[in-house]
């Protein structure tokens, strides 16, 4: 196994610390950031005909979508079923982008996910859910909430 140089080891430790200390909303935004990075890298690799690299990036993106699916709390938010359907569509489209070497499908997934990434970043930074993504709470605003506005936690 290759040893990491000093920079790589420090970066790895920094990333690990960031993940371990992140809030649920912070973790969600990290997942979306990496997902869109994977799609950008996959698209570039597809454009260059580097199919092995494209496949690796698309497989990692599929893993992230699977993680988003498994962490989605469908019992907490009425809109979760719709988001789950979107994740299911994206995951299937990523599989097709990989198996068919289809750059257009990779781009389609990025176009679908980018507005969600932006919305979750906004929600995480303000502590409030974006109106377009999560319905207004039906409970008394003064009542304590056990889960974050993103339905994770």
N, C-alpha and C positions, 0 to 999 in steps of 0.2 A: 504494500500500500504506500502511496506517495505521502511524504511528510509535507505539512503545510509550512510555508515560510512565515516569518513573524507577522507580516501584514495580514495574510489570510487567517492566521490563528486569531488575531485581534478582531478582525472583522467577524469571524464566526462567533466569537464570544460576545461581541456587541449584539449581533442578531439574536443569539440565544437569550441574552439578557432582556432585549426589547420584547421578545415574544413572551417570556416568563412574567414580565412586569406589566404587560398590556391588559387593558380592560377588555371585556367581551367585544365592545364596539371597536376598540383598537385592533383586536385580532381580526375582526371581520374586514376592516379596511385594509389590513395587511394582506389578507387573502385575495381581495379584489385587486389590489395593486400588483401582486405577483401574477395573478391570473391574466391580467391585461398585458403584463410584461411577457409572459409565456406566449400569448397570442401574437404579439408584435414580433418576437423572435421567430416563432413558427412561420409567420407570414414572410419574413425576410428570407428565411431558409428555403421556403417553398419557391419564392421568386428566383433564388439562386440555384434551384435544383438540388439542394442539399437535403435529401429526403430522410436520411438518418437523423440529422439534427432537428428537422421539422417534426419528425415522429416523436422524438424525445420531448420536445416542447409541448406538443399536443397531448401526449400521454400525461404529462405533469398537469396541464390545464384540466384534463378530465379528472384527475385525482382531486384537484382543488374544487371543482364543481361537485364532485361526490362528497367532499367535506362540507361544503355549503349546504348540500341537500340533507346530510345527516344531522347537521346542527340546527336546521330550521325547526322552530317550535310551532307545529301546525295546531297545537291545542291552545295557543296563546293569542293568535292573531287571525282574524277572519280572512285576511288577504294572503295567508300563507299558502293556501292551495294553489292560487294563481302563480305565486312565485315558484312553487315546486314544479308546476307545469312548465314554466319558463326554463328552470334549471334542467329539467328532463329533456326539453327540446334542444337546449344548448349542448348538453352532453352527447346526445345522439348526433347532432350536427358536427361536433368535434370528431367523433368517431368516423363519420363520413369524410370529413376534411382530411383525415389521416389516411384512411384506406383508399380513397379516390385521388389523393394528392391534389385536393381542390382548394386553391388559394381563396376563391370566392366564399367558400363556406367558413374558412377561418376568419375572413374579414367580416362576414355576417355576424359571427359570434361576438367579435369585438364591438361591432356597432350596437348590438343588443345590450352588452354588458357595460359599456362605458357610461351611459347615463345612470345606471344603477351604482356603479363605483362612485360617481360624483355625488349622488344622493346620499349614500351611506357615509361618505366623508363629511358631508354637510351635517348629517344627523349626529355623527360622532363628535364633531367640533362644537356643535351648539347644544348637545344633550337633548335635542328634540328631533322627532322623526319628521322627515320631509312629507308634506301633505300628499304628494303624488305616490308615495310608497306605502305609508302606514296610515290607516284611518285614525281619526281623533279618538282618544280614549273615551270609553263609556262610563268610566268610574269617576268618583269625586276627585278633583285635582289635588285636594289636600291629603287624600289617602296615600299611604306608602305603597310603593310598587316593588314587587319582589324581583321583577325582570326588567331589564333595560328596554327602552323604546324600540329597539331593533329586534325584539323577540328572542334574544340570546342572553344567556347569563346563568 
